Amino acid sequence: MIFTVRRIDVGEAGEIGLVEYVMTAQSLLKKASDIANQIVQNGSITVTQVKFSIDKRVDVDLSNQLAIEQNVYELIIPTKERLEGL
């Protein structure tokens, strides 16, 4: 889609998995709140480290991406939060 610059409608975006949810504007805030509540249920260390990993991986090559993931893994493993991910 990037190279063809083809525009797609919301229905197709949902069908091809480009977006996770398709909803009306009226239900958007409720859905965002529901997702935020799901995230809050996870451990803060895990959420912080996963966000860090995602943010940093954009700017580095594959080797460094894997190193970042390994570092995040090593930070989470000694915590009780690790059980949430198992």
C-alpha positions, 0 to 999 in steps of 0.5 A: 500500500505504501508504494501504490499509494492506494487508499482503502476504506475502514472496512478493508482496513479491518479485513486485512488486519491493518486496524484491530477494531472498527467502530463508530465515533460514539463507541471509540472512547469506551473501547479506548478506555476498555483497552487502557484498563486491560493494559493497567492490569499488567505489571508496570515493569513489564508494560514499561519495558515492552514499550521501551523495546518497541520504541527503541527497535525502530531505530536499530538493525536486527542484531541490536533489536534482538539485543534490546529484547534480550535485555528487556527479558533479563530485566523482567525475569527476576520479577514476579511479573514474569509469571503474567507472561508465562 
